């Protein structure tokens, strides 16, 4: 559904009116397309602390942006601040000193990425300084405006963080802000793909709920990146499912994910195994708890949580998900912050977060598989288009970017997690919400 308010704010009268009234001023976001695969402008690489992380400069140089020339008045597409060696609260002054002079020179839809270190378990001074970066980046994400974002990347090995840094410094991360991403997982990185534009070539992915909406967008992004996609949805959506699969050169799989034989049928449809299992299917049956019959509660928990657990367990146990593969589940801001009338839905999505945190280390150790989740905020879909006007507008504006996300934003985040080069990202719940004020 079109965001007419966003369109209004791109006009001169709209900018004047919203500025005078103190209303939100969202900016059109620069998202990935074949015509705009990169951000517009150079990358400025700065260091805070006694020294930078060895190899980070070389990794940043491969992220796809030209280096800044440091000429007077130069404006930047992105700023990368290496703060990995901050060890005391006093060192935080260098964060201010580095970014204060340049933050106004960030271009619209720009990126600020802080590179930080994991928190020390033995040095509470270092832990305090590094934890301070989280509060800093979350606040900065609410300040920068003009469609720009700020995120924190924790790393120890720049090579393991390369795919994540490339994602954060690209239009693909347009709706990701105020987030903390960790790339300290233990799984080995694969050899670089022969075609960097198709990192999933030769790999098979299954996406549930793929007939339309976010699921179809996820399937599209994975196919673009080279995967053969098995598109799963309920038999009642067979026609739309078939159209999606045919458009992508994939395989339709009409199947109820809650069926007892679901995992067996999925494995049969992928005889050579799965490299990515994307749990996107989900339903809502909203009603306040006092008015909610057991059927509405049970149906949502069965589809959104129990089926995810059952199929994931079966496919991991049988080896249907290959080593070096990934499981990506869909949580929600509702599972983090709660929502009126959605006790069932919020419970199911919070359950997904628990699944990811508990299963991720064991799946990596026992099966060589990563487990992560995406947690969308307000995304422009047919479902949100049916939300009453005032509630819909509140959902759109209550984030740092003051607008709803698109299915493609969730899809790009999923594609980054599915990339074999993202093997160091494990046990993460990535909020794709424009830095929603809910649960912040």
N, C-alpha and C positions, 0 to 999 in steps of 0.2 A: 504494500500500500504506500502511495506517495506521501512523503513528509512535506506538507505544504508550508509549514512553519520554517523548515530548513530552506526551502526555496525562497521564502519571503526575505530571510536574512541575507540572501546573496544579492538583493537589490539595494540601491542607494536609499530609497525611502524606508525599506525594512531595516537596514543597518541604523539609520538615524532614529527610527521609532524605538527599536529594541534597546538602543544605547540610552536614550532619554528615559525610558521606563525601567531600566535596570533589569531587563529580561535576558534569558540565556541567548548567547550568540554562537550557535554551532557553525562550524566551517565545513564545507564539503571535504571529505577525506580522499586522499590519493590512495586508491586501491590498485592491486596488481591487475594488469591486463597485458596482452601481447604487445600493445602499443606503449604501455607504461610499465615496463618490468622492473624499473629501478626508481629510487627517489631522485629528485631533481636538485643536484648540487653536490658539493664535496663533503668528505668526512674529516672532522677535526678530531685528532687523537691527543688527549691530554693525560697527564699523570699527577696523582696526588699521593703524597707520602714520600718516603726516602728513595723509592725506586719503583719501576714498573715490573710487570710479570714477564719473564723471558718468553718470547715467542708470540705474545699477544699482538704486537705491532704487525708482524708478518701475517697472522691470521686475519686481522682487521683489514689488511690490504687486499685480501682475497674475497672480501665481503661484497664486492661489486660496485663500490663507490670510489671515485678518484680522491686522492689526498688533498687536504686544504693547502692552499698556497701561502696562507698567512699574509695576504695583501690587505692593506687598510680597507675597511668597509666590507670585506668578504662576508657573505652569508652562507650558512652551512645547511646541508640536508640532514646531517646527523653529527652528534658529538658523542664520542666514546671517552669516558673518564676512567682510567685505570686506578682504582682505589684498593687494590688487592693487598697492599702492604701497610695499610693503616693499622696501627697497633695500639694507639692510645686516643682518648678523647681529644687531646690537644692536636692530634693530627687532623681532626675534622676541619680545622681552620683552612687546610689546604683544599678541601672540597669547595668551600666558599670562594677561596681565592681563585680557583681554576674556573668555576662556572659563572661567577658573578659578572665578569666582563663580557661573556659570550652568549648568555642565554637569550638576550634580545636579538641576537643575530641569527637565530634559528629560523629557517624558512617555514612557511605554512606546511602542515603535515610532516614536520621534522621529527627526528628521533633523538632522545637523550638516553644513552645506555651507560649505567655505572657498572663497572666490573669490580666485584667484591670477592672476598675469600670466605670459605666456610668458617663458622664460629668455632673458636678454640674451646675445647672442653677443659683445659687446664689454665688458660690465661684469661682471666675475667676482664682485664683491661682491653685486650684485643677483641673479645666477644662484645664488650660494650660498644667499642668503636664501630665494629662491623654491623652490629644490630642497629646502630644509629642510622646507617645508610638506608634501612628499610623505611623508617619514618620520614627520612629526607626525600626519598624518591616518591613515596606516596603523596607527599605534600607537593612536590614539584610537578607531579603529573596533574594536579588540580590547578596549577598556576599557569602552565606554559601557554595554553590556549591555541587558537588558530589550527586546530586539528592535529596538534603535535602530541607526542607521548613521551613518557619517561618510565623506564623499567630498570630493574637490578638483576644482574647476571652473576651468580656465584660460580666460581670455577677454580680449578687448580691446574688443569691441562688445557691450554688454548686449542690444541688440535681436537680434543673431545668436545669443545664448545663451538667449533666452527659452524656447524649447521644452525645452531641456535643464534649465534651472532649474525649470521647471514639473514636469518628470518627476522630478527629484531630490527635490522638495518634496511629492511625492504618494505615495499607497500603491502606485503602480505600480512604484516602485523598491525594494520591500520586501527583495529578496534581493541588492541591490547595495551593497557596502560596501568601504571601503578602496581605491576606484578613483580614477583621475585621468582626467578627461574634458576634451578640448580642443575649443574652439569657435572656432578661428581659421582655418577654411577660407575659401576665396576665392570660392565660388559665391554668386551673388546670392540674396536671400530672395524668395520669391513674395509676392503680395498675401495678406493674411489671408483665411482661408476664410469663407464666408458663415455657416457653422455651425461654431463652434469645437469642438463635440463630435464632428464628423465631418470631420476634416482631410483624409481620403483620398477624399472624395466625388468621383465622376467619374473616378477613377483605377483602373487595373487592376494587380493584383499577381498574381504566380505564386509558389506555395509548393511546393517539392518535398518528397517524403516526407510528404504532407499527410493520409494516410488516418487516422492515429491519433497518439497521443502528443504530442510537442512540435510536430510539424508541424500537427496538427489544431488545437492551441491557438493557434499563430501565425496560421493562417488565420482562426480565430474572432476574434482581436483585430483583424486588418486589416479584416475584414468589419464588425465593430462600429464601426470608425472610418470606414466609408463606402466601402471599396474593393470592386470586383468582383473576386473571387478565383478564379483558375484553380488548381485543386487537382490536383497531379500526384503520381502514385505508380505503382509497378510494376503491370502488368496483373493479377498474382496477387492484388492487394489491391483489385480493382475494386469489390467489394461495399461494403467499408468506405469506400473513397474516394467512391463515389457518395452514401452516406449523409451523409458530411461535407459534400460540396458542396451537396447538396439542403438540408441544414439551414441553410446560410449563404447560400442563393440564388446560389451560385457555379457554376462549370463544372468537371466532372470531366475529367481528362486522363490516362487510363491509358497510361503510357509508361515504358519503361526509359530512364533518363537517360543511360545509357552507349551507347545506340544511336547509330550514325553519323548518323542523320537527326533526332536529338532536337531540336537547335536549330531546324531547319527546321519541325518540327511545332509547336514552341512558338510560333514566329513566326506560323504559320498560324492558331493558336488565338487569337491576339491581333492581329487585323488592324490595329487602331488603335495598336498598340504597347503596351509594358509601362512602367509607372511604377515598379514595384518587382519585383526578381527576388530571391527568398529561397531560397538553397541550404540546405535543411535535411536532405535525404536523406543517410543515412549508415548504414553497417553495421559490425559488429565480427566478427572471426574470430580470437578470442584463442588464443594459444598461445605459449609461450616460443620464442625464435628457434631454438634448437637442435632444437626439435620441429616447427617450422612449415614445411610444404611450400610450394612456390612458388605454388601455386594460392591458398592463403589470403592470402599477401602481395599478390599481384597483384589479386585481387578487391577487397580493401579500398582499395588505392591507386587503382584504376580508378573506383570509385564515389565515394569521399570526396574525391578530389583531381583526377584527370585529367578526369572528367566536368564538374566545376565550371569548370576552366580552359577546356575546349573549348567548352562552351555559352556561357559568359560572353564569350569572345573573339568567337564567331560573332554573338551577339546585339548586342554593341557595334558590331562592324564593319558590320553591315547596318543599323544604326539602329533595331533592334527595341526597344531600351531608349531611351525618349525623353529628350530633354534635360530636366534637372530631376528625373530619376529616380534610382534608387539600386539598388545591388547589395549584398545582405546575406548573407554566408556564415556557416556554422557551424563554428567551431573547437572547442576543448575544453581544459579544464585539462590533459588528458593530453598535448596538444601543447605545453604550456608546461613541465610538470613531469615528463612521462614516467610510465609505469606498467608494472609487471611484467606480462609476457604480452601487451603491447600495442605492440610495436615497430612493427607495421604501422599500427595505428590512430593512435598518437602521431605517426608520421612524416607521415601524411596530414593530420592536424590542424595540425601545425606548418607544413606546406606551405601550408595556407590562410592562415596568418598572413603568410608570405612573399608570397603572392599579393596580399593586401590592401595591404601596405606598399609594394610596387612598383607596383601598378596604380593605386592611388588618385590620385596626383597627375596621372598621364597621362590617366586616365578623366575627371577633372574638366576638364583643359585641352582635351582633344580632343573630348569628347562631352558635357560638362556633366553628368556623372553621378558621384555619390559611391559609394565602395566601403568598406564596413566589415565587421566580423565580431563575432559574439557568441561567447563561450567559456564554455559552461555548466560548472558543477562537478557535484556530486552532485545529480541531479534525480530526484524520485520518479516513476519510469515502470515499465512492465511489465518492462523490461530490468533495471533496478536491483533490482526486487523478487525477481529470480531469483539475485541475488548471495548467497553464503553469509552467514549471520547476522552473524558477527563482523566480516567485511569491510564488510558493509552498515552496521553501526552505526558503525564507524570513519569511513566516508565521510560519514555524517550529522553526526557530532560534530566532525570536524576542520575547523571553520570558526568564525568569530567569532560566528555566530548559533546554532551548535551544533545544526543541523538541516538536513535536505535541502531543496532548493528544489522548486518545483512547475513543471510545464510552462508555467503562466501567467506565471511570472517571466521566462522566456526570451521568451515571446510579447510581454509588455509592453515589454521592451527593444527587441525587433525593431520593434514598432509605433512607438516613439519614433524610431528611426532612419529608418523609412519616411516619417515625417511630412515634408512639403516644407519646413516651418519649421526642420527640423534640417539644412539644407543646409550649415551651417558645421561640421558634424561629418564628417570625412573621414579615411580611413586609420587608423581606430581599431579596436582589439580590446578589446571590453568584456567583462570577466569577470563572469558572472552566477553567482556561486559562494558568496555569503555571506561573502566574504573567506576563501577556503580557505587553510589553512595549507600546502597543497601548492603549490610554486612561488611562494610569497609573497615 
